[in-house]
């Protein structure tokens, strides 16, 4: 009777040892996983913090653009203005960014754009201010500048007439309204022709 008992006891001990070994392996595996999870969590938090620190706002883009203009880094300024408009199209600074961007093209300061190409780009940018932000404080000036550039630099009188008429319909009480009417009345005329016209009217 002793041998069967010893045999059963040995089997039990062997089973217990195997179970203990499996349990130890499991605990070791869980410890490794826990360490890895802590490492992953730390990295995730670090990335979140880093992303938060590096994230630009509309204000930051505007500051970067203006600083770049002052330093005559026009390409950087263009990128900052465009980033502001693309990333924050609903921000109140978006129409101002477009207005400033249009001025850079109007004054032919942007590398890669010269002459007519720069003027046409300025008109396109100014027009986008009126199209996207008609109620912004920059919209009237931008629409007026569309007409002025179309008439006086591009000789696109039909387009200029349309721009000026839209300006007068949308902003009849704007301080630039008299200038828009003057431009319409004298479109295509040289300064000498304008003077002659005035003299003939006053006779």
Secondary structure by P-SEA (a helix, b strand, c coil): caaaaaaaaaaaaaaaaaaaaaaaaaaaaaaaaaaaaaaaaaaaaaaaaaaaaacccaaaaaaaaaaaaaacaaaaaaaaaaaaaaacccccaaaaaaaaaaaaaaacccccccaaaaaaaaaaaaaaaaaccccccaaaaaaaaaaaaacccccaaaaaaaaaaaaaaacccccaaaaaaaaaacccccaaaaaaaaaaaac
